[in-house]
């Protein structure tokens, strides 16, 4: 139902997209189903949980890797907050990740939030007033970006199986910091 403007699309991409590989670090089990906060270098580490919910916060320079074994559905006032110099990497094994509610708010740099979708993850939705800043490497997932009200934008980058944009403010903006991250 969208329109294609000549010169802006190319359907001839030929690329090899490798599967996500889990890190070999030991995972500490946690329960982040209602809310969870990591703060500072003591909380940096590798964790596993069934799902996340409520308010997830990564602050004061914490560097967190989180393996999630089931689906994620953030709604209402729920959201993920990442402060400057902090980073959250999620390895998603569940089939569905829905980032509604307040979405993912971080210091404005997409390099601070990364979702690695395993081959079991088939659906990624950014919805509601969620303004999500991050990167998504989910080659088996179909991305749906639902805009409404004042939000629904994704700032960063996404490697996905397919993408569908619906409603007002359904926008994808490439974060130029991603191109500079390994250039000193």
N, CA and C atoms as a LAMMPS dump frame, in Angstrom:
ITEM: TIMESTEP
0
ITEM: NUMBER OF ATOMS
552
ITEM: BOX BOUNDS ff ff ff
-5.0000000000000000e+02 5.0000000000000000e+02
-5.0000000000000000e+02 5.0000000000000000e+02
-5.0000000000000000e+02 5.0000000000000000e+02
ITEM: ATOMS id mol type element x y z
1 1 1 N 0.815 -1.193 0
2 1 2 C 0 0 0
3 1 3 C 0.859 1.257 0
4 2 1 N 2.172 1.114 0.001
5 2 2 C 3.067 2.266 -0.075
6 2 3 C 3.442 2.545 -1.509
7 3 1 N 4.162 3.627 -1.716
8 3 2 C 4.618 3.965 -3.047
9 3 3 C 6.122 3.851 -3.103
10 4 1 N 6.635 3.564 -4.273
11 4 2 C 8.067 3.473 -4.48
12 4 3 C 8.469 4.564 -5.448
13 5 1 N 9.459 5.346 -5.069
14 5 2 C 9.945 6.412 -5.915
15 5 3 C 11.187 5.93 -6.644
16 6 1 N 11.216 6.134 -7.939
17 6 2 C 12.333 5.69 -8.761
18 6 3 C 13.645 6.269 -8.233
19 7 1 N 14.668 5.42 -8.171
20 7 2 C 15.985 5.872 -7.734
21 7 3 C 16.24 5.73 -6.249
22 8 1 N 15.224 5.367 -5.454
23 8 2 C 15.392 5.265 -4.007
24 8 3 C 15.392 3.828 -3.501
25 9 1 N 15.08 2.888 -4.348
26 9 2 C 15.094 1.495 -3.922
27 9 3 C 15.903 0.666 -4.901
28 10 1 N 16.442 -0.431 -4.382
29 10 2 C 17.18 -1.358 -5.219
30 10 3 C 16.933 -2.75 -4.682
31 11 1 N 16.38 -3.614 -5.487
32 11 2 C 16.042 -4.959 -5.051
33 11 3 C 17.069 -5.989 -5.488
34 12 1 N 18.308 -5.584 -5.691
35 12 2 C 19.326 -6.493 -6.201
36 12 3 C 20.444 -6.75 -5.199
37 13 1 N 20.189 -6.602 -3.933
38 13 2 C 21.211 -6.826 -2.92
39 13 3 C 21.514 -8.315 -2.825
40 14 1 N 22.79 -8.658 -2.837
41 14 2 C 23.221 -10.031 -2.668
42 14 3 C 24.221 -10.037 -1.523
43 15 1 N 23.791 -10.514 -0.356
44 15 2 C 24.644 -10.455 0.83
45 15 3 C 24.5 -11.735 1.633
46 16 1 N 25.548 -12.058 2.351
47 16 2 C 25.517 -13.188 3.269
48 16 3 C 25.291 -12.639 4.672
49 17 1 N 24.218 -13.057 5.32
50 17 2 C 23.874 -12.582 6.662
51 17 3 C 24.051 -13.757 7.62
52 18 1 N 25.145 -13.781 8.388
53 18 2 C 25.38 -14.92 9.281
54 18 3 C 24.413 -14.944 10.464
55 19 1 N 24.188 -16.138 11.016
56 19 2 C 23.379 -16.293 12.213
57 19 3 C 24.095 -15.658 13.41
58 20 1 N 23.32 -15.291 14.408
59 20 2 C 23.864 -14.759 15.655
60 20 3 C 24.513 -15.902 16.435
61 21 1 N 25.662 -15.628 17.004
62 21 2 C 26.369 -16.606 17.822
63 21 3 C 26.406 -16.08 19.256
64 22 1 N 25.945 -16.907 20.186
65 22 2 C 25.95 -16.531 21.606
66 22 3 C 27.382 -16.447 22.133
67 23 1 N 27.654 -15.477 23.016
68 23 2 C 28.964 -15.446 23.664
69 23 3 C 29.12 -16.663 24.578
70 24 1 N 30.331 -17.036 24.868
71 24 2 C 30.579 -18.231 25.676
72 24 3 C 30.692 -17.924 27.162
73 25 1 N 30.51 -16.684 27.56
74 25 2 C 30.597 -16.312 28.974
75 25 3 C 29.495 -16.99 29.784
76 26 1 N 29.794 -17.281 31.047
77 26 2 C 28.79 -17.838 31.959
78 26 3 C 27.719 -16.789 32.222
79 27 1 N 26.456 -17.223 32.294
80 27 2 C 25.328 -16.321 32.511
81 27 3 C 24.828 -16.448 33.942
82 28 1 N 24.588 -15.314 34.587
83 28 2 C 24.02 -15.286 35.933
84 28 3 C 22.503 -15.146 35.81
85 29 1 N 21.722 -16.11 36.318
86 29 2 C 20.256 -16.01 36.217
87 29 3 C 19.716 -14.873 37.097
88 30 1 N 18.766 -14.109 36.548
89 30 2 C 18.089 -13.042 37.288
90 30 3 C 16.6 -13.092 36.949
91 31 1 N 15.791 -12.343 37.709
92 31 2 C 14.381 -12.181 37.403
93 31 3 C 14.135 -10.713 37.087
94 32 1 N 14.009 -10.385 35.796
95 32 2 C 13.773 -9.008 35.376
96 32 3 C 12.382 -8.868 34.79
97 33 1 N 11.434 -9.673 35.274
98 33 2 C 10.099 -9.677 34.685
99 33 3 C 9.252 -8.481 35.1
100 34 1 N 9.601 -7.788 36.205
101 34 2 C 8.807 -6.621 36.576
102 34 3 C 9.625 -5.338 36.505
103 35 1 N 10.836 -5.315 36.96
104 35 2 C 11.744 -4.163 36.852
105 35 3 C 13.129 -4.634 37.244
106 36 1 N 14.14 -3.944 36.739
107 36 2 C 15.507 -4.312 37.096
108 36 3 C 16.414 -3.133 36.82
109 37 1 N 17.444 -2.951 37.651
110 37 2 C 18.405 -1.866 37.467
111 37 3 C 19.821 -2.406 37.598
112 38 1 N 20.656 -2.071 36.614
113 38 2 C 22.094 -2.313 36.711
114 38 3 C 22.743 -0.946 36.847
115 39 1 N 23.639 -0.777 37.817
116 39 2 C 24.268 0.514 38.024
117 39 3 C 25.747 0.338 38.302
118 40 1 N 26.583 0.924 37.457
119 40 2 C 28.016 0.95 37.693
120 40 3 C 28.733 -0.326 37.328
121 41 1 N 30.046 -0.308 37.524
122 41 2 C 30.89 -1.411 37.075
123 41 3 C 30.635 -2.706 37.834
124 42 1 N 30.156 -2.65 39.078
125 42 2 C 29.88 -3.868 39.831
126 42 3 C 28.78 -4.68 39.148
127 43 1 N 27.796 -4.018 38.557
128 43 2 C 26.673 -4.713 37.94
129 43 3 C 26.958 -5.136 36.501
130 44 1 N 28.076 -4.7 35.925
131 44 2 C 28.39 -5.112 34.562
132 44 3 C 28.559 -6.618 34.527
133 45 1 N 28.08 -7.256 33.456
134 45 2 C 28.231 -8.695 33.363
135 45 3 C 27.276 -9.318 32.386
136 46 1 N 27.204 -10.66 32.469
137 46 2 C 26.394 -11.481 31.573
138 46 3 C 25.285 -12.134 32.385
139 47 1 N 24.023 -11.932 31.946
140 47 2 C 22.868 -12.376 32.702
141 47 3 C 21.897 -13.13 31.806
142 48 1 N 21.009 -13.929 32.431
143 48 2 C 19.928 -14.579 31.693
144 48 3 C 18.631 -14.384 32.459
145 49 1 N 17.538 -14.264 31.707
146 49 2 C 16.219 -14.111 32.289
147 49 3 C 15.193 -14.684 31.308
148 50 1 N 14.021 -15.019 31.819
149 50 2 C 12.962 -15.517 30.948
150 50 3 C 12.41 -14.392 30.087
151 51 1 N 12.131 -13.236 30.692
152 51 2 C 11.596 -12.088 29.969
153 51 3 C 11.965 -10.823 30.739
154 52 1 N 11.626 -9.676 30.184
155 52 2 C 11.808 -8.407 30.891
156 52 3 C 10.473 -7.681 30.905
157 53 1 N 10.313 -6.787 31.857
158 53 2 C 9.099 -5.996 31.96
159 53 3 C 9.31 -4.85 32.912
160 54 1 N 8.335 -3.959 33.012
161 54 2 C 8.458 -2.811 33.908
162 54 3 C 9.467 -1.816 33.375
163 55 1 N 10.307 -1.323 34.277
164 55 2 C 11.339 -0.361 33.923
165 55 3 C 12.696 -1.028 34.045
166 56 1 N 13.401 -1.126 32.946
167 56 2 C 14.747 -1.684 32.921
168 56 3 C 15.706 -0.514 32.794
169 57 1 N 16.687 -0.416 33.713
170 57 2 C 17.63 0.69 33.695
171 57 3 C 19.061 0.176 33.699
172 58 1 N 19.891 0.765 32.842
173 58 2 C 21.325 0.49 32.812
174 58 3 C 22.001 1.85 32.965
175 59 1 N 22.687 2.061 34.103
176 59 2 C 23.202 3.388 34.428
177 59 3 C 24.654 3.343 34.893
178 60 1 N 25.244 4.518 35.036
179 60 2 C 26.576 4.722 35.626
180 60 3 C 27.655 3.856 34.999
181 61 1 N 27.631 3.733 33.679
182 61 2 C 28.686 3.025 32.974
183 61 3 C 28.567 1.514 32.951
184 62 1 N 27.47 0.944 33.404
185 62 2 C 27.31 -0.517 33.391
186 62 3 C 27.304 -1.022 31.949
187 63 1 N 27.963 -2.155 31.726
188 63 2 C 28.026 -2.818 30.419
189 63 3 C 27.375 -4.19 30.61
190 64 1 N 26.143 -4.349 30.127
191 64 2 C 25.33 -5.519 30.448
192 64 3 C 25.002 -6.302 29.177
193 65 1 N 25.178 -7.613 29.256
194 65 2 C 24.723 -8.527 28.213
195 65 3 C 23.648 -9.407 28.838
196 66 1 N 22.497 -9.506 28.146
197 66 2 C 21.338 -10.191 28.702
198 66 3 C 20.786 -11.185 27.686
199 67 1 N 20.683 -12.446 28.084
200 67 2 C 20.056 -13.485 27.267
201 67 3 C 18.615 -13.623 27.733
202 68 1 N 17.645 -13.481 26.796
203 68 2 C 16.221 -13.593 27.123
204 68 3 C 15.669 -14.813 26.393
205 69 1 N 15.112 -15.759 27.166
206 69 2 C 14.69 -17.036 26.584
207 69 3 C 13.25 -17.063 26.093
208 70 1 N 12.439 -16.042 26.415
209 70 2 C 11.039 -16.05 26.025
210 70 3 C 10.679 -14.719 25.357
211 71 1 N 9.402 -14.486 25.111
212 71 2 C 8.946 -13.273 24.441
213 71 3 C 9.035 -12.063 25.352
214 72 1 N 9.099 -10.877 24.729
215 72 2 C 9.142 -9.602 25.449
216 72 3 C 8.009 -8.738 24.923
217 73 1 N 7.234 -8.145 25.849
218 73 2 C 6.156 -7.243 25.464
219 73 3 C 6.132 -6.083 26.452
220 74 1 N 6.677 -4.928 26.041
221 74 2 C 6.643 -3.731 26.871
222 74 3 C 5.446 -2.887 26.467
223 75 1 N 4.623 -2.486 27.458
224 75 2 C 3.425 -1.693 27.195
225 75 3 C 3.307 -0.591 28.236
226 76 1 N 2.342 0.306 28.026
227 76 2 C 2.04 1.355 29.011
228 76 3 C 3.262 2.195 29.347
229 77 1 N 3.594 2.257 30.639
230 77 2 C 4.727 3.059 31.104
231 77 3 C 6.036 2.276 31.143
232 78 1 N 6.02 1.03 30.683
233 78 2 C 7.227 0.213 30.693
234 78 3 C 8.226 0.727 29.656
235 79 1 N 9.507 0.493 29.917
236 79 2 C 10.515 0.915 28.958
237 79 3 C 11.907 0.533 29.411
238 80 1 N 12.858 0.715 28.518
239 80 2 C 14.267 0.46 28.791
240 80 3 C 14.987 1.801 28.742
241 81 1 N 15.776 2.086 29.781
242 81 2 C 16.499 3.349 29.892
243 81 3 C 17.988 3.052 30.02
244 82 1 N 18.792 3.67 29.157
245 82 2 C 20.232 3.445 29.15
246 82 3 C 20.913 4.806 29.21
247 83 1 N 21.735 5.019 30.251
248 83 2 C 22.391 6.315 30.41
249 83 3 C 23.696 6.375 29.626
250 84 1 N 24.251 7.57 29.51
251 84 2 C 25.509 7.803 28.81
252 84 3 C 26.591 6.87 29.338
253 85 1 N 27.418 6.354 28.45
254 85 2 C 28.531 5.445 28.765
255 85 3 C 28.073 4.088 29.284
256 86 1 N 26.8 3.789 29.23
257 86 2 C 26.271 2.481 29.615
258 86 3 C 25.848 1.762 28.342
259 87 1 N 25.781 0.432 28.41
260 87 2 C 25.419 -0.337 27.214
261 87 3 C 24.628 -1.573 27.602
262 88 1 N 23.604 -1.883 26.802
263 88 2 C 22.809 -3.092 26.978
264 88 3 C 22.786 -3.852 25.659
265 89 1 N 23.249 -5.1 25.698
266 89 2 C 23.175 -6.007 24.556
267 89 3 C 22.241 -7.141 24.94
268 90 1 N 21.229 -7.375 24.114
269 90 2 C 20.256 -8.443 24.364
270 90 3 C 20.42 -9.52 23.301
271 91 1 N 20.53 -10.766 23.753
272 91 2 C 20.446 -11.931 22.876
273 91 3 C 19.045 -12.486 23.057
274 92 1 N 18.248 -12.38 22.013
275 92 2 C 16.826 -12.709 22.095
276 92 3 C 16.559 -14.089 21.511
277 93 1 N 16.132 -15.038 22.375
278 93 2 C 15.807 -16.39 21.923
279 93 3 C 14.305 -16.58 21.736
280 94 1 N 13.481 -15.736 22.385
281 94 2 C 12.041 -15.812 22.199
282 94 3 C 11.679 -15.436 20.773
283 95 1 N 10.473 -15.792 20.348
284 95 2 C 10.085 -15.53 18.963
285 95 3 C 9.616 -14.099 18.726
286 96 1 N 9.185 -13.385 19.777
287 96 2 C 8.547 -12.082 19.588
288 96 3 C 9.088 -11.052 20.576
289 97 1 N 9.548 -9.911 20.053
290 97 2 C 9.942 -8.773 20.889
291 97 3 C 9.087 -7.589 20.469
292 98 1 N 8.294 -7.053 21.421
293 98 2 C 7.421 -5.92 21.165
294 98 3 C 7.837 -4.789 22.085
295 99 1 N 8.416 -3.742 21.51
296 99 2 C 8.884 -2.589 22.277
297 99 3 C 7.871 -1.465 22.122
298 100 1 N 6.789 -1.562 22.89
299 100 2 C 5.784 -0.52 22.93
300 100 3 C 6.041 0.349 24.157
301 101 1 N 4.993 0.863 24.736
302 101 2 C 5.152 1.692 25.929
303 101 3 C 6.058 2.872 25.657
304 102 1 N 7.077 3.025 26.503
305 102 2 C 8.028 4.126 26.343
306 102 3 C 9.222 3.752 25.478
307 103 1 N 9.255 2.526 24.956
308 103 2 C 10.317 2.127 24.041
309 103 3 C 11.663 2.019 24.736
310 104 1 N 12.711 2.325 23.977
311 104 2 C 14.081 2.266 24.482
312 104 3 C 14.664 3.657 24.403
313 105 1 N 14.909 4.237 25.57
314 105 2 C 15.483 5.574 25.62
315 105 3 C 16.892 5.466 26.17
316 106 1 N 17.838 5.921 25.381
317 106 2 C 19.2 5.943 25.893
318 106 3 C 19.803 7.308 25.632
319 107 1 N 21.091 7.418 25.773
320 107 2 C 21.758 8.711 25.68
321 107 3 C 21.713 9.292 24.276
322 108 1 N 20.904 8.716 23.41
323 108 2 C 20.788 9.232 22.063
324 108 3 C 21.758 8.584 21.097
325 109 1 N 22.498 7.576 21.537
326 109 2 C 23.473 6.916 20.7
327 109 3 C 23.049 5.461 20.488
328 110 1 N 22.801 5.079 19.249
329 110 2 C 22.31 3.733 18.952
330 110 3 C 23.317 2.645 19.293
331 111 1 N 24.578 2.988 19.471
332 111 2 C 25.584 1.978 19.823
333 111 3 C 25.417 1.48 21.253
334 112 1 N 24.602 2.148 22.069
335 112 2 C 24.424 1.763 23.472
336 112 3 C 23.369 0.685 23.681
337 113 1 N 22.613 0.341 22.637
338 113 2 C 21.576 -0.686 22.751
339 113 3 C 21.619 -1.558 21.508
340 114 1 N 21.835 -2.863 21.704
341 114 2 C 21.926 -3.802 20.6
342 114 3 C 21.09 -5.03 20.903
343 115 1 N 20.234 -5.413 19.957
344 115 2 C 19.483 -6.662 20.059
345 115 3 C 20.033 -7.612 19.009
346 116 1 N 20.466 -8.779 19.472
347 116 2 C 20.938 -9.853 18.601
348 116 3 C 19.85 -10.922 18.611
349 117 1 N 19.119 -11.059 17.518
350 117 2 C 18.03 -12.031 17.446
351 117 3 C 18.533 -13.382 16.973
352 118 1 N 18.365 -14.396 17.807
353 118 2 C 18.731 -15.752 17.405
354 118 3 C 17.766 -16.228 16.325
355 119 1 N 18.032 -17.382 15.707
356 119 2 C 17.187 -17.829 14.604
357 119 3 C 15.766 -18.184 15.033
358 120 1 N 15.473 -18.176 16.323
359 120 2 C 14.117 -18.409 16.829
360 120 3 C 13.294 -17.128 16.896
361 121 1 N 13.942 -15.965 16.789
362 121 2 C 13.232 -14.681 16.848
363 121 3 C 12.695 -14.342 15.463
364 122 1 N 11.36 -14.322 15.341
365 122 2 C 10.739 -14.097 14.035
366 122 3 C 9.934 -12.801 13.948
367 123 1 N 9.776 -12.082 15.069
368 123 2 C 8.955 -10.873 15.055
369 123 3 C 9.566 -9.803 15.959
370 124 1 N 9.685 -8.588 15.417
371 124 2 C 10.16 -7.424 16.156
372 124 3 C 9.206 -6.281 15.865
373 125 1 N 8.6 -5.72 16.93
374 125 2 C 7.655 -4.625 16.765
375 125 3 C 8.089 -3.437 17.613
376 126 1 N 8.117 -2.254 17.008
377 126 2 C 8.299 -0.994 17.733
378 126 3 C 6.975 -0.271 17.562
379 127 1 N 6.292 0.018 18.698
380 127 2 C 4.912 0.475 18.606
381 127 3 C 4.617 1.601 19.581
382 128 1 N 3.368 2.075 19.515
383 128 2 C 2.867 3.086 20.45
384 128 3 C 3.643 4.379 20.332
385 129 1 N 3.895 5.004 21.472
386 129 2 C 4.676 6.231 21.496
387 129 3 C 6.152 5.929 21.714
388 130 1 N 6.515 4.663 21.559
389 130 2 C 7.902 4.267 21.753
390 130 3 C 8.817 4.929 20.745
391 131 1 N 9.835 5.585 21.252
392 131 2 C 10.874 6.191 20.426
393 131 3 C 12.134 5.418 20.764
394 132 1 N 12.479 4.463 19.925
395 132 2 C 13.534 3.519 20.245
396 132 3 C 14.831 3.904 19.552
397 133 1 N 15.906 3.977 20.337
398 133 2 C 17.234 4.283 19.824
399 133 3 C 18.095 3.051 20.036
400 134 1 N 18.527 2.405 18.945
401 134 2 C 19.338 1.21 19.084
402 134 3 C 19.602 0.541 17.757
403 135 1 N 20.29 -0.591 17.829
404 135 2 C 20.585 -1.382 16.642
405 135 3 C 20.01 -2.78 16.826
406 136 1 N 19.547 -3.341 15.721
407 136 2 C 18.889 -4.64 15.747
408 136 3 C 19.493 -5.522 14.664
409 137 1 N 20.115 -6.614 15.087
410 137 2 C 20.605 -7.611 14.145
411 137 3 C 19.758 -8.853 14.377
412 138 1 N 18.665 -8.934 13.633
413 138 2 C 17.655 -9.981 13.81
414 138 3 C 17.271 -10.499 12.43
415 139 1 N 18.157 -11.266 11.785
416 139 2 C 17.949 -11.608 10.379
417 139 3 C 16.738 -12.478 10.081
418 140 1 N 16.146 -13.134 11.084
419 140 2 C 14.959 -13.964 10.858
420 140 3 C 13.665 -13.245 11.239
421 141 1 N 13.767 -12.051 11.789
422 141 2 C 12.592 -11.339 12.304
423 141 3 C 11.981 -10.416 11.257
424 142 1 N 10.666 -10.351 11.281
425 142 2 C 9.929 -9.376 10.485
426 142 3 C 9.69 -8.165 11.376
427 143 1 N 10.191 -7 10.954
428 143 2 C 10.068 -5.759 11.713
429 143 3 C 8.762 -5.072 11.343
430 144 1 N 7.99 -4.681 12.374
431 144 2 C 6.818 -3.846 12.183
432 144 3 C 7.026 -2.589 13.009
433 145 1 N 6.992 -1.446 12.35
434 145 2 C 7.138 -0.162 13.017
435 145 3 C 5.8 0.534 12.953
436 146 1 N 5.116 0.609 14.116
437 146 2 C 3.791 1.216 14.198
438 146 3 C 3.902 2.583 14.837
439 147 1 N 3.615 3.626 14.087
440 147 2 C 3.645 4.978 14.618
441 147 3 C 2.26 5.422 15.016
442 148 1 N 2.192 6.165 16.122
443 148 2 C 0.927 6.767 16.541
444 148 3 C 1.251 7.894 17.486
445 149 1 N 0.329 8.808 17.669
446 149 2 C 0.575 9.924 18.575
447 149 3 C 1.803 10.689 18.138
448 150 1 N 2.812 10.723 18.997
449 150 2 C 4.032 11.471 18.688
450 150 3 C 5.228 10.563 18.5
451 151 1 N 5.035 9.242 18.488
452 151 2 C 6.189 8.355 18.434
453 151 3 C 6.042 7.235 17.449
454 152 1 N 6.875 6.228 17.649
455 152 2 C 6.919 5.091 16.761
456 152 3 C 8.14 5.104 15.885
457 153 1 N 9.121 5.945 16.213
458 153 2 C 10.323 6.043 15.403
459 153 3 C 11.412 5.114 15.925
460 154 1 N 12.229 4.639 15.003
461 154 2 C 13.401 3.846 15.327
462 154 3 C 14.611 4.609 14.816
463 155 1 N 15.523 4.946 15.728
464 155 2 C 16.754 5.64 15.373
465 155 3 C 17.887 4.65 15.572
466 156 1 N 18.623 4.356 14.523
467 156 2 C 19.714 3.395 14.602
468 156 3 C 19.843 2.655 13.3
469 157 1 N 19.798 1.32 13.371
470 157 2 C 19.878 0.483 12.18
471 157 3 C 19.243 -0.861 12.488
472 158 1 N 18.793 -1.549 11.427
473 158 2 C 18.169 -2.852 11.616
474 158 3 C 18.516 -3.769 10.447
475 159 1 N 18.952 -4.97 10.778
476 159 2 C 19.1 -6.048 9.805
477 159 3 C 17.989 -7.031 10.151
478 160 1 N 16.98 -7.1 9.28
479 160 2 C 15.8 -7.919 9.534
480 160 3 C 15.393 -8.648 8.253
481 161 1 N 14.497 -9.603 8.388
482 161 2 C 13.989 -10.351 7.245
483 161 3 C 13.13 -9.474 6.347
484 162 1 N 12.244 -8.667 6.949
485 162 2 C 11.384 -7.748 6.211
486 162 3 C 11.007 -6.598 7.138
487 163 1 N 10.5 -5.506 6.557
488 163 2 C 10.092 -4.346 7.351
489 163 3 C 8.766 -3.811 6.839
490 164 1 N 7.885 -3.44 7.787
491 164 2 C 6.582 -2.881 7.471
492 164 3 C 6.372 -1.646 8.35
493 165 1 N 6.033 -0.515 7.736
494 165 2 C 5.839 0.745 8.448
495 165 3 C 4.365 1.121 8.389
496 166 1 N 3.755 1.375 9.573
497 166 2 C 2.329 1.679 9.652
498 166 3 C 2.084 2.944 10.46
499 167 1 N 1.114 3.766 10.043
500 167 2 C 0.622 4.882 10.848
501 167 3 C 1.482 6.125 10.819
502 168 1 N 1.052 7.104 11.626
503 168 2 C 1.773 8.377 11.745
504 168 3 C 3.093 8.186 12.467
505 169 1 N 4.08 8.898 12.062
506 169 2 C 5.388 8.925 12.724
507 169 3 C 6.12 7.595 12.696
508 170 1 N 5.752 6.685 11.824
509 170 2 C 6.491 5.431 11.686
510 170 3 C 7.718 5.723 10.833
511 171 1 N 8.846 5.949 11.492
512 171 2 C 10.039 6.403 10.798
513 171 3 C 11.257 5.604 11.234
514 172 1 N 12.197 5.437 10.308
515 172 2 C 13.477 4.822 10.6
516 172 3 C 14.553 5.832 10.226
517 173 1 N 15.379 6.182 11.206
518 173 2 C 16.48 7.132 10.991
519 173 3 C 17.79 6.433 11.287
520 174 1 N 18.724 6.455 10.34
521 174 2 C 20.038 5.862 10.561
522 174 3 C 20.832 6.77 11.499
523 175 1 N 21.437 6.206 12.545
524 175 2 C 22.274 6.964 13.475
525 175 3 C 23.692 6.997 12.919
526 176 1 N 24.173 8.163 12.534
527 176 2 C 25.491 8.301 11.928
528 176 3 C 26.62 7.901 12.874
529 177 1 N 26.37 7.851 14.179
530 177 2 C 27.389 7.375 15.12
531 177 3 C 27.783 5.928 14.824
532 178 1 N 26.881 5.152 14.229
533 178 2 C 27.18 3.753 13.912
534 178 3 C 28.314 3.655 12.899
535 179 1 N 28.363 4.547 11.952
536 179 2 C 29.434 4.556 10.944
537 179 3 C 30.763 5.025 11.486
538 180 1 N 30.729 5.738 12.602
539 180 2 C 31.961 6.271 13.205
540 180 3 C 32.491 5.431 14.337
541 181 1 N 31.741 4.429 14.816
542 181 2 C 32.103 3.746 16.047
543 181 3 C 33.449 3.033 15.986
544 182 1 N 33.879 2.542 14.831
545 182 2 C 35.168 1.857 14.743
546 182 3 C 36.225 2.679 14.031
547 183 1 N 35.969 3.954 13.871
548 183 2 C 36.897 4.817 13.14
549 183 3 C 37.688 5.739 14.062
550 184 1 N 37.9 5.314 15.293
551 184 2 C 38.71 6.095 16.217
552 184 3 C 37.983 7.239 16.734
